[in-house]
Amino acid sequence: MSDFTSPGWSFYVGGVTILGLILCLVLLAIASKRQVMASDNSTGHVWDEDLRELNNPLPRWWMGLFVITVAFAAIYLTLYPGLGTRKGTLDWTSHGQYTAEVERARAQMAPVYAKYVSMPAQELIKDPAAMAIGERLFANTCAGCHGSDARGSKGFPNLTEPAASRLATDTPESIEATITNGRTGMMPPMAAALGSPQDVKNVANYVLSLSGSPHNNVAAELGKAKFGVCAACHGADGKGNKTIGAPNLTDNYWLWGWGEDAIVYQITNGRTNVMPAHKDRLSPEQIHVLAAYVYSLEGKAGTAAQ
């Protein structure tokens, strides 16, 4: 009912539901009356010379089940939601049941996490049991975006990269904060500030040169001066600024693709990346263990080719 803003829809749905139950009983009452229309207990309809439609009453067991079904529906709609926006006498909601189940599960797991709360990440990564829990939390919560091997994909960071290549998760504390509160990274479109489309291409080649990637030397030299517009965030040396979320352009890690075309697209259109907050989905104890597990992945697979 959340899609219907008018309260009239609630009364409409409730009224149609109740009317439907009443009409079911009326139909049953009408059908249960035996109406003999001929001396041979038939309706008078005959097919193929000798096939007659008889007017036998409904079986009692069928009528009983029908009445029980209608009664059950009435009781259910009294106790639970079903009549428009009416909550029901039990005040039950799916969200409330989910919350209760989550709280019950957390209470059951509290003794397991209790010993990990005061342990720093450096100690947790040495505990096989803690890492097994962290791996399971990662598979259920993070693998959908970052992959089961944590190497990510286009637009989703590779968590096995060395800490120096990570933009906002280079320490256990920053990982825990990112999981808890989420993070939004935004690069505005900068093509207009750079000038012509050719200027954008020149700057893209200069960016490629910063990491030693294949590029057009002439275009890169021409784009060096224009890079001053980008230096406000990425720094004059292109090594970025983690405080404001500006990536390091001198490494070989390309989150949104490599090459002149990919960089030109980024400069022209900008980009907004969102990491959702998980503080409402995971308990602080779970986030602490998960952050330690993510921290343990650092450098395990080396620098993956993006």
URWO-V634727 format. One record per helix or strand of 3 or more residues. SS is the DSSP state (H for helix, E for strand). FROM is the first residue (numbers start at 1). TO is the last residue. Records with the same first field share a line. If there is no record, write none. Layout:
# URWO-V634727
SS = FROM-TO / FROM-TO
This chain:
# URWO-V634727
H = 8-32 / 60-79 / 94-114 / 121-124 / 128-141 / 143-146 / 163-165 / 172-181 / 191-194 / 197-210 / 217-226 / 228-234 / 260-269 / 284-296
E = 42-47 / 51-54 / 183-187 / 271-275
